[in-house]
Amino acid sequence: MKPTFILRRGLHVGLLCLAVFALLGAGDESARFNSLGHKLMCVCGCNQILLECNHVGCTYSDRMRGELIAGLDRGENDDLTLQDFVQKYGPTVLAAPTATGFNRVAWVMPFLALVLGLTTTIFIVLAWRKRPALAAPGGVLPVSGMDLERFRTQARKDTEG
Amino acid sequence: MSQIGSFALLLALALSAYSFLAGALALARPGPGSERLGETARRAGIATFALVFLAAVVLVTSAFQDDFSIAYIYHHSNRDLPAPYKFATLWSGQEGSLLFWSLLLGAYGLVLRLRHRTDTRLFAHSSVIIAGVQIFFLLLLNFAAHPFALMTGTLPADGAGLNPLLQYPEMVIHPPMLYLGYVGFTIPFAFALGALIMRYPGEKWIRITRRWTMVTWAFLTCGVFLGAHWAYSVLGWGGYWGWDPVENASLMPWLTGTAFLHSVMMQEKRGMLKMWNMWLIFATFWLAILGTFLTRSGIISSVHAFAQSSIGGWFKWFLLITLATFTFFFFKNNSHLRSEHKLESLISRESSFLFNNLLLLLACFTVLWGTWFPLISEYVQGNKVTVGPPFYNKVAIPVALLLLLLTAVGPLLAWRKTSLESLKRNFMWPALGALAVGVLMIALGVRPWNDIAYFYALMAAMLAALVGLTVLSEFIRGGRVISRHTGQNLLASMVHLWHRNTRRYGGYIVHFGVAVVIIGILGTPFNQDKEKEMGYGDKMTIGPYTLVCESYTQDDNANYSNEWAIINVFKGDKQITTMYPERRFYKASQQPQTLPRIRSTVKEDLYLTYEGLNETTGRPIIKAHLNPLVMWIWVGVLIMIGGTVLGLIPNAAPVRVAAPARIEPAPAGAGD
């Protein structure tokens, strides 16, 4: 059996399984509390995510968790709930910068760096590839003695070290 | 005692200044007598180590003698502190840890100066540079953060005690490992700058540097993960990595150091990336110092940071001076660093290393950016923002996945050129295996379309499988070729294979370790936790475990008072263990601490914390976490360290044999 045939069959089987299991997804009610609780920081000074603060005697995290549950019970959407916290505790209560105003720069820069880096790397790779090869004029010359030993050393370096 | 320490530090500063000046003079003006002058500089460097060592011994002895006339001992120790933590006092505070830094730098310098015959001139240059860095730390110790400063007024009867978070066995080894990593990067930097100053011809210096970098990298890896393990075992929030600025500070030089360890091969084998490697070494050293600046200046808030102090300004100047010095010599002396070779194919080991470097540096930039953005925001908008785990998870994880893909593909690519046919042939079985892992995970209930975290987990699992299978296939393929020639069994052949090229196969083992670590990390989205007030006989169920509170009690000793619960753990009807989550209250420091208890298995960790007593009912509140696959992280790290050690062992001598009449095909994917 040809390797390409096996590879193609493998891909078919994989895609079929993905399609079958795609229909089996189900939602989770507590996921929202969990998701929002991980977007907020505890403000007691422990520098931890709200749902992960276990600071002994923390006077904030229990109250904040209660406020989060109350916000969800009021039927507020996620943005409004988070906004309530920002109003009460300031912008540092959010565990990550918002995607608005200057804060957008925080999100854009890494991707900008990726694009710039990729472009530069591709440019370098193409430029290096275009450099002319160092070929002996008039074709391949027979080598012997010191040259042969040098080439052998180079080949060993290329394949071993 | 304190006078001995103070005098030793002052003398060490004078000697390191002599080592720097005399060494520099001997190198700058070669002539009669310069060799002897250089030798005195080398010996002064060795003597500096002896004096800093003496100062460290004095500080530790003072801790053991409860000499609270020394302010540092008063603030970081107390009479009832157990002996190992009295020893750890050396690196528990600002001044002591700077002394420890200086001590390690002296020790690295000692090794380098004793091995100076390897390449006398290069080592002499490096020795001078190390002396320059040592001067900075000794200036700090003598004038800004003096570890032997004395208490004023009436002497206290007892010390303020060590921070409870540091009273954990791992804290006796985590900081030394981390510091060995941080400080160790001074040596590659010294070699690089030395080579730049002397326009070092050839690649010998890079081979010397590479070994030092591997050792340092292994220490830093060990330190970073010991820190993660300490956080997991002590902080009690159930996680091991919180993207805290101090954690980030340790990750940045690790990332650039990793990039260097890959790109250095391009220089050794193809004479490429010479300038790039210079900057990578410098960036790694610089980021190690920058991290120290971040944690000690107080400009960034962190649970791990030292208290705000005046030494931030010193670090700022040092960072600027090193940057200016390196930049000056780079632009003055870079003519000998031009690349010698061209790229023959896009599908080659060279290309993969270029992209590997891009991604590692991008990851480093992301971490640096995230760490500094709160300050940038404050400067621009007038208010700070938090850059926490949600930011890094969104930005860094895709980069990490791409890196993992390259880790899998890279070893299959040959130097210069790889044919698509051979790539397909070598890649097919690992790719099918990775696909099977993906299908299996979906079958087990992972729904990548429900949550981005599950999608990442699925991708990470498939790519980790790809890396693992690629490494395995490389070993098996090479082992089979050797087995055919020697008649050894496959396992012996694979050992033989490794011994013929330890760096290459050691590197593969490190890659395998990375894959195992990733498997451990991908369990995170599936973490569960529950919290319950538990009286006698109360039950709580989490995952397959039922926790029954047998009792709760308290105790008292000289160092701390404590409360703990006795929790019987059942799986089905069978009791599998008893766990004792605990909370302590340290008397000297007047600080509480939770001590989680962890039951680790290959499948998952059951992690219990004693959150405190309900003041109304008097019953303990227990929080249980079920964290899948965490053990894989620690096992993966051991594999990584093991791989690095195996990579450091010299190759077996090549055996010359007569060429066979018929040439056997070489193992595919040949090349480092």
Boltz contact constraints between the chains, C-beta under 6 A:
constraints:
  - contact:
      token1: [A, 3]
      token2: [B, 428]
      max_distance: 6.0
  - contact:
      token1: [A, 7]
      token2: [B, 428]
      max_distance: 6.0
  - contact:
      token1: [A, 10]
      token2: [B, 432]
      max_distance: 6.0
  - contact:
      token1: [A, 10]
      token2: [B, 435]
      max_distance: 6.0
  - contact:
      token1: [A, 14]
      token2: [B, 435]
      max_distance: 6.0
  - contact:
      token1: [A, 14]
      token2: [B, 439]
      max_distance: 6.0
  - contact:
      token1: [A, 17]
      token2: [B, 439]
      max_distance: 6.0
  - contact:
      token1: [A, 21]
      token2: [B, 442]
      max_distance: 6.0
  - contact:
      token1: [A, 25]
      token2: [B, 447]
      max_distance: 6.0
  - contact:
      token1: [A, 25]
      token2: [B, 449]
      max_distance: 6.0
  - contact:
      token1: [A, 25]
      token2: [B, 450]
      max_distance: 6.0
  - contact:
      token1: [A, 39]
      token2: [B, 390]
      max_distance: 6.0
  - contact:
      token1: [A, 41]
      token2: [B, 386]
      max_distance: 6.0
  - contact:
      token1: [A, 47]
      token2: [B, 303]
      max_distance: 6.0
  - contact:
      token1: [A, 48]
      token2: [B, 237]
      max_distance: 6.0
  - contact:
      token1: [A, 52]
      token2: [B, 237]
      max_distance: 6.0
  - contact:
      token1: [A, 54]
      token2: [B, 236]
      max_distance: 6.0
  - contact:
      token1: [A, 54]
      token2: [B, 237]
      max_distance: 6.0
  - contact:
      token1: [A, 54]
      token2: [B, 609]
      max_distance: 6.0
  - contact:
      token1: [A, 56]
      token2: [B, 592]
      max_distance: 6.0
  - contact:
      token1: [A, 56]
      token2: [B, 594]
      max_distance: 6.0
  - contact:
      token1: [A, 91]
      token2: [B, 383]
      max_distance: 6.0
  - contact:
      token1: [A, 91]
      token2: [B, 385]
      max_distance: 6.0
  - contact:
      token1: [A, 92]
      token2: [B, 384]
      max_distance: 6.0
  - contact:
      token1: [A, 92]
      token2: [B, 386]
      max_distance: 6.0
  - contact:
      token1: [A, 95]
      token2: [B, 386]
      max_distance: 6.0
  - contact:
      token1: [A, 95]
      token2: [B, 388]
      max_distance: 6.0
  - contact:
      token1: [A, 95]
      token2: [B, 390]
      max_distance: 6.0
  - contact:
      token1: [A, 96]
      token2: [B, 388]
      max_distance: 6.0
  - contact:
      token1: [A, 96]
      token2: [B, 390]
      max_distance: 6.0
  - contact:
      token1: [A, 96]
      token2: [B, 391]
      max_distance: 6.0
  - contact:
      token1: [A, 97]
      token2: [B, 385]
      max_distance: 6.0
  - contact:
      token1: [A, 102]
      token2: [B, 380]
      max_distance: 6.0
  - contact:
      token1: [A, 102]
      token2: [B, 381]
      max_distance: 6.0
  - contact:
      token1: [A, 106]
      token2: [B, 373]
      max_distance: 6.0
  - contact:
      token1: [A, 109]
      token2: [B, 369]
      max_distance: 6.0
  - contact:
      token1: [A, 110]
      token2: [B, 366]
      max_distance: 6.0
  - contact:
      token1: [A, 110]
      token2: [B, 395]
      max_distance: 6.0
  - contact:
      token1: [A, 113]
      token2: [B, 362]
      max_distance: 6.0
  - contact:
      token1: [A, 113]
      token2: [B, 365]
      max_distance: 6.0
  - contact:
      token1: [A, 114]
      token2: [B, 362]
      max_distance: 6.0
  - contact:
      token1: [A, 117]
      token2: [B, 358]
      max_distance: 6.0
  - contact:
      token1: [A, 117]
      token2: [B, 362]
      max_distance: 6.0
  - contact:
      token1: [A, 121]
      token2: [B, 354]
      max_distance: 6.0
  - contact:
      token1: [A, 121]
      token2: [B, 358]
      max_distance: 6.0
  - contact:
      token1: [A, 125]
      token2: [B, 351]
      max_distance: 6.0
  - contact:
      token1: [A, 128]
      token2: [B, 342]
      max_distance: 6.0
  - contact:
      token1: [A, 128]
      token2: [B, 343]
      max_distance: 6.0
  - contact:
      token1: [A, 129]
      token2: [B, 343]
      max_distance: 6.0
  - contact:
      token1: [A, 131]
      token2: [B, 342]
      max_distance: 6.0
  - contact:
      token1: [A, 157]
      token2: [B, 269]
      max_distance: 6.0
  - contact:
      token1: [A, 158]
      token2: [B, 415]
      max_distance: 6.0
  - contact:
      token1: [A, 159]
      token2: [B, 670]
      max_distance: 6.0
  - contact:
      token1: [A, 159]
      token2: [B, 671]
      max_distance: 6.0
  - contact:
      token1: [A, 160]
      token2: [B, 501]
      max_distance: 6.0
